[in-house]
Each structure stands twice: as C-alpha cells, then as structure tokens.
Amino acid sequence: MSSTDLSIQLTGLELENPTILAAGVLGTTGASLRRMAGEGAGAVVTKSIGSEPKEGHPNPTMFKLDSGFLNAMGLPNPSYRDFREELSIARKGGVPVIASVFGAHPDEFAEIIIGLEGASAYELNVSCPHASGYGTVVGTDPVLVEEITRAAKRTTDTPVWVKLTPNVTDIVEIGEAASRGGADAVVAINTVRGMAIDIHSGYPILGNLYGGLSGPAVRPVAVKCVYDLYKALDIPVIGVGGIGSWQDAVEMMMAGASAVQVGSAVYDNVNIFSEITSGLSAYLKANDHSLDDITGLAHRKVEQ
Amino acid sequence: MRPVNAVITEIIRETPTIITLVTDIELDAAPGQFVMVWVRGLDEIPMALSHPGSITVQRVGEATEALSRLDVGDSIGIRGPFGNGFEVKGEGGGKGNREGEGGGDGNGEKKGNKIMIIAGGVGGAPLLPLAQQAQSLGLDVTTLIGARTADELLFEKHFSKCGALSIATDDGSKGHHGFITGAMDMFNLAGFDQFYICGPELMMKSVLDILQAAGLEAMAQLSLHRYFKCGIGVCGACTIDPSGLRVCRDGPVFSGDLLTTSELGKYHRDATGKKIMF
C-alpha cells in the first residue's frame, strides 16, 4: 500500500516500524508477545520480570475509566528463571524483544539481566508507581537510577533503556541520571499515580488501594515529559502514554520521540500497531516527510 | 467501567456446595459472557452469569467462600458483561432453512437445529441461559449434566425444561455411573450440529478428544477458565498457548478446532504467570 519507509535504527536495533508494545501489556507469555508482533508491532516489551516469583496485588487490578485506565497489577511475574522459556518463544515473533526488568538495587537488576540473556535490549523499570520497594521508590532517586543504569550497562553489551516515572517534580533530572549511567535510551512515561473510590461503599476500588493512570488522560502529561527530555538529553527518547492512533504517534514524535510504545490502546484493538503504522505512513507520504523530519519538529518550530 | 453496585435480593441453594446469588441488576448479556465480581476489600473474581442478574457460585476459594457467606441485602460490585459468549448457530431454525434453500451444504433442512449441551459441575452456570435461549429459538436441545454425586447436579430441573436431559454421576447415585463422556456414548454425535461445553478442564479435554475423534471438533464451543487479572483484555494474564488469545476477551468461549492443539488439559498459569500442569 505504501512505499514510505518506516524502519528505524533505535539504539542499534533494527525496527521495521516505530511502534512498540509497552511493558505490562499482553506480555505475560511468549505466545502473546508473538501475537502482538504478528499484529504489526515493530518491537515488543515483556512484562516486567524480577528475581523471585510474585503474584502481584489482589484484584481488582485494572479497570476502565471515562478518560483512561487505572491499574495496580503489582509486578506479577514468575521470576526470570521461569520466564526464559517465554522469552525464547517471543523471539520467534521476528521482531526485537525487549525484556523489562525490575529490582530493588543495582545487583538485582544485573542478576535478572544475566538470567534473561538473549533479549534484544533491556528496559529498566524504575517507575512502577505502586509496588513497594521497587519502581518509583527507586526511580525518583537520581543517584540510584544512575547506579542501576551503570550496573546494567556493565552487565550487558545489549542496549539498555530506562523507563521513567512522571511522578517526580522534574523528570529531566532522572533522565539525565539515566543518561550519565550510560542508558542507550529513555522511555517516558510510566503511569501517573491515581486512585478511585467506590461511592456505594467507600472502598478504594483497586486491590492495592491506589495505582497508575494510563490511556488518553495521560497523553498531554507524556507529551510534555518527552518534550522536556528530548530538549535536555542526547540519547533517544521513546514516547509512551495514551497513544491510541497515528495522530497521537505523530504528536509524540513531534515532541521528540524516536519511537512510540502502545499499551492500554490494545483494549480497543489489538491490531492497533498496524493501524498506527499505516496511518503514519500515509501521513508522511502526503506531507513528503520522513520520520526524522517529524521527530522533535515542535522544538525546531519553536526555535525558528 | 467502575464496578456497579449489585444488591443481593435472593439466595438459592442449588446443591450442598453451589448457591445462586440473585441481584437487583439486570445485565444485557449473551449466554456465556461473564462478569468480574468484587467482594469489597478482599478480591475480584470472574463468574459466569446464570441469569442476567444472577451468578452461580461454588465454594472453591477465599472469594467464593466470602460470596457464599453473604446475606440478602448485602451488596457486591459487578463489572461486565465481558467476553464473547456462546454463538447460537442456525438461530430460529428459519435461518438454517433459508441457508439450506440457498443450496448451502445440502445437508437437510434441520441443519443447525440440533444441539448438545455438556455441563460438568458448576460449568452448568453459563450453559443454562444458552439452553433457555436455544429452546426459545426453537432448537432441539439435548443436555448432559455430570457431577460427583446426585446432590451436586446443577440445574437439573431447569435443563429438563429445555429439552432432553441425560445425567452422569461419578458415584452412580443417579444416571450413568461414571464420567459424562460415558453418557455421550449413548448418542449418535454426528446427528448434532453444535456442541456447547463447560466444566472442569480435564472433563472438557476428554469431551473434546471424543468430538475430535468423530471429526466434530469445529462444531464444539468450549468455555474456558483461566486466572484473570484485568478481565478486559489488556494485561495478558489469561492468554493461552500457542495462539496467545486472551480468554477474558477473545474468549472465554473458543471453537474446539482452536483448542485441539492448545494448552487445554495440559497446563494453565497461576497469578505469577508460571505454568501449572494439570
């Protein structure tokens, strides 16, 4: 249908298109990750994997709001030992498979990365907003983020991405810490801390009481974070947060994203990746643009 | 959607271990769709709808235990209906006839009209509304229900009002002595146009094996049970191998031909995502 080339080089990885399945979404099994590759994702990110099996928070763990989704899964995972097999199945999907890993300290991240050898890249989850001892607890501390990133880089020659939380005063400070630690890219943003209460009973709805907001409601938050990170950093920024259409992807790229991740939007349509790439392709063709032309375009317009 | 508040208006004791909670809400649900039932402060679990406002619960764990302790006037949170539900083929008979006249498969005017429902234990819950719908559409319904013992047979009277009924009990206290697959032997399976199955996984696997041996697996619809987290097709906790399909969204009802080479009857995954062998 289109001859527009959407392939990109991202931290040394070859992606056929710049849409990536986000961590924590349809990434529990190798078969599911393969299915998403088949639905057109240029790369896929696994569920976040830790060093020990974790059941996650009690249900309800996720539900839909008018403006997005609230979730508090609680990093459920079978540990890297039991995820290896899923990773090797996922790799048969023909696209880069990025292993999302979480831990409490640099050594734990290193252990998991070694345990999940064979991933195309590692995405350090220092941003889950609702798992005690992990995620945001780690990701709001620039010193720790830098140490974890450096430990990961020392552990592996494959690219290391660092996924950032928006639940900080200044995301750029954390992004710069990741960059100093040697990150090959930053991914922004994880979910925005949120809560909902059942008015019939007074109970918080999520089993964990609070969680993270995703979906359309957080897109402007993500666009601003990506915009700021692009301005401050010399490494690629991967944009994620509320992207559900090719127009959303174009906006995120204009803010500075080299690629986009799609999560909650699989709710409406698992074929969202193909949908975004065909829309993006048609848009670029109609405007005689390349992906490079639109990445960070908003900055160049402002500078003019 | 946020959970809807559902007040319990009636509790029906179906068997010594199974109750039906009737609530004041009425959902526009297809047979086989499910809801996420929230026991506030404890857990949220998927449950089949046995009626537009009712769930039928067997005590198997903490959440179902809590549900079985509720009284009339207590309330639960309900999200749904979710999932695909059963497909009633050859609806109303008329549609099947028209297809026949159109020179379809030339298999006779009865095509699509004769269905077999196979329910094991509490698996009868999503199948009762299906049987009732099929009967109201004029389909010829035969139901096989199985349980460990006669006391545990679920919806025996309700199913018998929808058509022919056969019974199997593990201990022989009623009907065929043995598994429900033994009761299937009494029928010419090739004479049925569609099979609807829900029950314990190994029972469903045995039933599917028999249908597959008869070349009928594509005419079977099975409702699967897996550990659900989000219930809305986003998290991926309930995806099955090797298709990667989501039980909560692409299912819970799957065509038998999709399942013959699947994980059905081999393993499922626990809350961590780890494989647990059957």
Interface residues (C-beta under 8 A of the other chain):
Chain A: G24 V25 L26 G27 T28 T29 A31 S32 L33 R34 R35 M36 K47 P53 K54 E55 G56 P58 N59 P60 T61 M62 F63 K64 L65 F69 N71 M73 P76 N77 P78 S79 D82 F83 E86 A196 D198 H200 S201 Y203 I205 G207 G263 S264 V266 Y267 V270
Chain B: M1 R2 P3 N5 M36 W38 R40 G41 L42 D43 E44 I45 S75 G77 R79 F228 K229 C230 G231 I232 G233 V234 C235 G236 A237 T239 I240 D241 P242 S243 G244 L245 R246 R269 D270 A271 T272 G273 K274 K275
